[in-house]
């Protein structure tokens, strides 16, 4: 792997008002039954002990600080950890979910102590290394943070009030931390509940397809607060765009996770969908469950019925209560129906369900302009081209389904492409849905996706020069690229590329049309005037189809005769 130098950036000071930091105050106090936080809507139903800024010394003698909420009881209780660098108390919650069900004692994207302490749990809110008063620098994920989590879990388990059973729960960063903490196998971490989170920072988000997108990581860094520095992952992406040991360390080692796991995913999260489904595939635990919902991670997490189910999961594995949790279906998934009614809580033993057939739909002859068809046979040889300089340029291929069709699982495209007048090309691929009137239907059910915007397609992207596959990580349905070095295209050279698309569950009614678009950017990015690609600034891009260059999209189609 290539050498690299860690880049750091100074985040906001802890005194910045947006950090909502309420000061350093090592202390213990009791929040009495009936207490209500000034920003919250829920009053406490029991007395809660609030330990503030307890010191935890990690293996390298770095001190981090944690808040702990626990019930007033003589019985030892299990602990649930919400690990992140975003603050451990006094967090504002301007999110699109049922805020009035929350006490404002919860950590951002974590469980609410008001509910969990009343059910006999301690809730642990550490400031990760470097955050606020915790010593050191904030380092995103990887082996270093995994070791910190190991040390913290073992410290928690040794506290006199703890029964030695520790779990982890939460969304986004709080989920990513679970992958990296659990792959270290701390002895007292007994179960985790990851609710949507990436597992591979390079391939799934910041350099997906080898094409840098640093906007969201920069925003994430901008809301961190520290006395020291933070891992400057966006600048690392710009300086080190190819795979090295820095990026390898940010890919969770999921095969190490063997404890009970309750995984929650959605199809519409541009940051976390790929990783959450990868975790379900690769975690070898015999006790793992997957639920795929049709809303937004925050909405779904804080719904009372889902918190009740999460409590049942931890009751089983942190308290040892025989509550028939094992009878919970191994997989529950949704099928989205843009423009119609979604199907939810469909039961299966696996994801994708066993009754799918991976079906190839070949790109066939041009009908008009740059539009072609999709057929189950390859057809004759032809090619479609578009301008590499025009961000909005691309080609579309359609198939109108004659009967109701459900596609559930892992789609991919295999293309034969050529770059004329240039030596590289960025390929942005997406699947969309047109209604019977020929209008593209966006999935516009706020707040169903992370940014509360209409979702126009289910997408994937790849820089053609980084088309080499990692054969060890790839499977037939899911290509995984190595991203180690570029292989530029020569004049007249036709190369084969495989591109994974976001996992999906979608339904087409009879008479509705599936649209495959291949171009220089996604539709949504074109509308917002956002251009990620840097290889598409010249030349002509050519897609070869049919004959011995039979480009296709492979779709996991539910077989109607086996439903």
Secondary structure, DSSP 8 states (H G I E B T S, - for coil): -------EE--B-TT-GGG-------EEEEE-TT---TT-S---SS-EEEEEEEEEE-TTS-EEEEEEEEES-SS-EEEEE--BSS-SSS-----SS-GGG--S-S-TTS--HHHHHHTTEEEEEEE-TTSBTSSS-B--SHHHHHHHHHHHHHHHHTSTTEEEEEEEEEETHHHHHHHHHHTTT-TTEEEEEEES--SBHIIIIITGGG----HHHHHHHHT-BBSS-EE-HHHHHHH--S--HHHHTTB--GGG--SEEEEEE-S--TTTHHHHHHHHHH---SSEEEEE-SS-HHHHHH-HHHHHHHHHHHHHHHS-----GGGS-SEEEEEB-TTS--EEEEEESSSS-TTEEEEEEEEEEEEETTEEEEESS--S-EEEEEETT-TT-EEEEEEE-SS-EEEEE--EEEEEEEEESSS--EEEEEEEEE-TTS-B--B--TTSSTTSS-B--EEEEEEGGG--B-TTT--SS---B--SS-----TT-EEEEEEE---EEEEE-TT-EEEEEEESS-HHHHHHT----SS-SSSEEEEEESTTS--EEEEEEE-GGG-
